[in-house]
Amino acid sequence: MTTVENLFTAALGLHQPWHVDEVKFSLDEGEIHFNVACGEKRLPCPVCGAGDQPVHDRLDRTWQHLHFFQYRAFIHAKVPRIACTCGKTTQMEVPWARAGSGFTLLMEALAVMLCKTMAVAQVARLLSVNEQRLWRMITSLVQSARDQESYTEVKHIGVDEKHVGRLGFVTLFHDADERRVIFDMKGRDAKVFEAFVKDIQAHEGDPSQIKVVSMDLSRAYQAGATKHLPQAVQCFDRFHLVKLVNEAVDQVRRAEVKTEPSLKGLRWGLLKDPGKWNQAQGADMYDLNRNRLKTGRAWRMKEAFRDIVEFSNHTPERTRYLITHWISWARRSRLEPFKRLGATFKKHLEGIVSGFTCGVTNATAESINATVQGAIVRAHGFRTYRNLMAIVYLTVGKLTHLPAPPFQHRQTVQFS
């Protein structure tokens, strides 16, 4: 080998029996090609480990590597197949790539790092890679990493739905303690809990040790949790309750604005935290509270409920008293949206009280939804459900078996 081949053998981190045999550079195509060779005629069997077995033949393979300077880089090798006395003829694994992959390990690591914050289409253009090839690589790595995850410590979970355009509704389960997505399924019916239980068992988890399930007031979710996680306390997330109260306020405003034009343009002021009002909104809300309008009463009821939520560190008894008092007010309000909401809250009183006292909320789910929405916007939507979930697990799954960032350490990576 010349000095150039020795240099690139070291730069690629290769060890015997592998070495760079030839380097070809094409300026017109903007590419550099490394021919890597293994001159051994006898090697250990990749299946049974028996040593000193004859090489049957060699197969031409190519992998795309990290760019060298501004040039695309490729590794080419004739990979030996070993004919073993165990009766199998098996291709030798190369140290710089996964079996079956057309990218080197470092190239995959870089792609994973970039795809966490960039759209896959953008990463494909940056790395000069076919987008579909990149998707196949990402989904394969994510699935492999998730298969190795252990959910033995999962005790508190949150369940929430996410509507994703033409893909429809997706149910996401997250570990409330670790703040990570641990399961997904298309749909939002009771069957998602059956699938979740099977999946957590497949990852060494114990469904019987799950103590708390935080969710919204979905009847399907309640039925699924009751049947498949009977030991878990069902907590109705208080942020979803606030959302329902806000919707009731807006329903009152929409009905009254038909006879009270002064209510036009007050929607955001009614729903916003008073501490975040601008000057105009503050003036509008001051005028609203001076008038005897239904919308003003609805707003005061909303603020009373928000006070219960904000100061939610009460005892269960005190929380039950406050919620019961608010429900009574809502049912006597003569405002149809609040009368219906009060009846709903009364029906689910125990779960609502648990939601205030169990210490688990769906705030993580809201953060996850925001992250997923950001990925959808960057990608201009997802063609397939599989691609969507690959990005979800990549960004909010906290997978511990993904490739490490290629530039995390300054020392040269050694392939043995």
N, C-alpha and C positions, 0 to 999 in steps of 0.2 A: 504493500500500500504506500502511496505517496503521502506527503505531508498534508495535502488537502483532505484525503480520505481519512487519515488519522484525526484531523481536526474535527470533521463532521461526525465521525464515530464517537468522539468524546462529547461533542455538542448535543448529539441525540441521546446520550446516556447509555450507549450500547455496551454489552459485555460479550465475551465469548459464550457461545460459538458465533455470535452475530457481529458483523462489522460492515461499514460502508465500503463497497467495492468500487463504486463509480459515482461521480457527480456530473449531472448534465444541466446546463443552464440555457434557457431559451428566452432571449430578450424580447423577441417579437410576440411571444405568447405570454410573457410576464410570469414564467414558471421556472421553478428549480426542482430537479428530480434526483432523488437519492436511490441508487440501487444497493440494496442491503443483501448480503450473502451469508449463508451458513454452509461451510465447506465440509462439515462432518458427514461421514458415511454411515455411522452407527450412533443411535441416540436412544434415550430411555423411552419406553412406551408411555404415552399420555394417559392411557386407560388404567393399566395395572401397575405401572411404575417399574416394570422389569427393565434393567439396564442393558446397554450394548445390543440393541436390536437394529436390524438393517433398515436403511432408508429405501422405501419401495419406489417412490417417484417424488417429483416436486411440482407444486402448483403455483402458477403466477397469480399474485395478489397485489392490490394497490390500495393505499390509504392516504387520505388527505391529512396533512399535518398543519401546525401553526405556520403562519406566513414567516418567511425569512426576509427581513426588511419589508419592502413593499411587494414581494413576489409570492405567489401561491406556491406551496411546497407539497411534494408528494413523495411517499416512500413506496418503493417497489421491491418485492422479494419473491423468490421462488421458495415457497414454504414446503419443507419436507413432510411426506407422509410415511409413518413408520409401520412396517409389517411385523407384528409381534407374534411370538409363539402362543399368545392367548387366543389367537385366531382373528384378531381385529386389525384392520389397517386404518390408522387414524392420523389426521392432520395434526402436526405439532402446533401448539399455541405460541403466538409471538408475544414478546413482553411489552410491546408498545401499543397494543390494541386489544379490545375485547373480541371474543370469538364472534364472527359474523358481522362485525362492524366495518364500515368503510372509512372510519375516521380513527386517528390515533387517540390515545387516552387524554393527552394534553389538549387536543382539538376539542374533544367532547367536554372537557372541564371548562374551557373558555366559552363554549357555546352555552353551557348550563349557567355560567355566571352572568352572561349577557342577557339570556332569555328571562332572567328573574326580574329585570327592569325594562326590557325593550320588547317590542313586538317581534315575533319570530320572523316575519317577513323582512324586517329591518336587519335583524342579525344575519339572515341568509344573504342579503345584499352585501353587508359588511364583510362577511367571510367568504364571499364568492362561492356559495353553496346552493344547490337546488333546494327550494323551500320544503318540498315534500320529503326529501331525504333528511333534512334537518328535523322536521316534525317526527319522522319515524325514530330518529335517534333520541330525541327528547322524551317521547312517550315510552320508549323502551327503558331508558335510564330511570325515569320516574317510577315506572311499574316495578322495576327490579328493586329500587330503593324502598318502595312502600312494602313490597313482599317481605323485606327484612325487618320492618318496624315491629316493635313490641309494645303492646298496649296493656301490659300487666298492671300498671299503676293508675289506670283510668278509673276515677270514682265519681267525678262530676262532669256531666255533659250538657251541652246546649244544642238545640235543634232549631233550624230556621230554614225557610224556603227562599229561593232566589229565582226570579223569572229572567230567562236569558233568550230574548227574542224568539226566533223560530224554533229554538231548541226546547222551548216550553219551561216548565217548572223543574227546578232541581232542589232536592233536600240535602242540606249539609249538616253533618254532625261534627261538633268540635269538642275537644278536651278543654273544659273551662279552666283547669289549673295550668296547663301548659300553653293554652291559647294557640291551638293548632287544629287544623282540619284532620279528622281521622277516618271519615267515611262519607261517601256521596252516593246518591241514587236518583235517577230520573223519577219525577212524580212527587206527590205530596199526600199519599194516603197511608193507611195503617201498615201496609206491607213493608214500608221502608224500615220499620223497627225490627221486623223479623229478619230482614236482610242484614241490618246492623248487628244484631246479636250473633248471627252466623259469622260475620266478618271479624268481629272482635275476638271470637273464640279461635278463629284461624290465626290470629296474631297474639296468641297466648294470653289473651285477656279473659276476665271472668265477669260475665254480665251480672252475676248476683252481687258483686261488690260495688256496683254503681248505686250511689246513695241519692243523687239528685239529678233530675232532668228539668232543665229550664227551657221553656218553649212559649209559643203564643197560645191563644184560646182555640186553636184548631181542634175540632171534634175528632178528626181522623188521627191526629197526633196523640190526643188523649187516649183514644181507644188502643192505639198501637203500644203506647207506653204502659197502659194498664195490663195488657195481655202479656207482653214480652219482658217488661221490667217491673213486675208487680211490687218489688221491694223498694223501689225508688220513690222518693217524694217528688211529686209533680209541682213545679214552681212556675207560675205564669209571670213571665218577664214584665217588670214594671215599665220598661220603656215602650213595650208594645201597648200596654194599658194607656200610657200617655198619648200614644198615637191614636188610639180609639177615641179618647176624650177630645183630642184636637179635631178629629173628623166630625164628631158630634157638633162642636162649635161651628165648624164651617157649614154643616148642613143647616143649622139654625140661621146663619147669616144669609145663605143662598135663598132660603125661603122668605126671609124678611126684607131682603134688598129689593124685592119686587114692589113693595109699598113704601120703602124708606130708601130713596136714592142716595142719602148721605152715607150709607154703608158701603157704597162702591169704593174700591181701592183700599179697604181696611183689612183684607184677608191676612196679609203678612204681619201686620201689626197685632192682630188678634192671636196669631200663633207664636209670635216671637216672644222670647224672654223679655220682660219689661226693662231689664238692665241693658238690653241691646237696642232699644228703640232709638231712632234718630229723632231730631227735634220735631219734624212734621208728624211722625207717628205718635210721639208723646202728646202733642196737641190734639190729634184726632181721638186718641183714647181717652183723654181728659173730657172732651166733649161727649163722647159716647157714654161715659159713666155718669154724666149729669142728666142724660135723657133716660126715660123709663122704657128702654127697648129690650126685646127678648135677647138680642145678641149681647147686650151688656150683661145680662144675667148669666148667659151661657159662658161668657168670658170669665166672670167671677167664679163660677163653678170650676172652670178649667184651672184657674190659678189656685183655688183651694186644693184641688187634687195634686197639682204640681208641688204645693207646699208639703203635702203628705209624703210625696216621693223624695223631695229634697232632704227632708228631715226624717229619713226612714230608719234611723237607728233606735227605734222604740222596742219595747218588749212585744212579744206576740199578742199579748192581751191588749196593750195600748193600740197596736196597729189594727187589730180587729175592731176595736171601738171606733177608731177614726174612719176606717173604710166603711163600716156599717152606717155611721152617721152620714158620710158622704152619699152612700147609696140611697138612704132615706130621703136626703135632700133632692137627689136626682129624680127619684120616682114621684116626688111631690111638686116638681118644678113646672109642670104643665108645658114642658118642652118635649115634644115627641122623641127626638133623637136621644135626649138624656133619660127619658123614661125607659126607652128600650135598653139603653146602655146600663142603667141601674139594675134592670131585671137580669141582664147578662152577668153583671158583676156579682149579684146576689147568688146566682146559681153556681158561680165558681169561687165563692168567697174563700174557702179553705186554701185553694191553690194560689189565690191572689195574696193572702196573708203569708203563705210559705214563700212566695216570690220576694216579699219584703224582708223576710227574716232568715232565709237560707244562705244568704251571702253569695249566691250565684246569679248572674244576669246574662243576658244575651248581648252585652256590649261588645264582646269579642265577635259575635256573629255579625253585628253591624260593621265592625272594622273589616271583617273578612269580605262582606258584601261590597264595601267601598273598594277594597283591593281588587276584587273580581271585576267590578264595574270599570275600574281603571284599565285593567288588562283588556277588557272587551273594547273599550274606546280606542286603545292603542292598536289593537288588531283589526279594528273596523268589523268586529263580529267574529265568531268562530264557525267554521264549516261543519265541524263534527263535535259531538259531545265528548269523545275521547280526547280531542285536542284541548278542549276547555278544561277538563279535569286535570290534564297533565300540567297546565299552567297553574291551576288552583293549588295542587299539591306542591308544585315547585316553589310557589311564592308564599303560601300560608300553611303548608303541611309540616314545616320544620323537619324534613326528612334528614336523617343522620347518615345515610349511606350513599349520598350523591358524591360525585367527584369533587375534590377540594379545588378551590380556585388555583389556576396554574401559576399565578404570580404571588401566591401567598408566602412562599419561602424563596429566598434569594439563591440558596444552594442549588446546584444542578440535580435534576431528577435522574436517578440511576435506574435503568431497566436491567434486571438480573435474569 
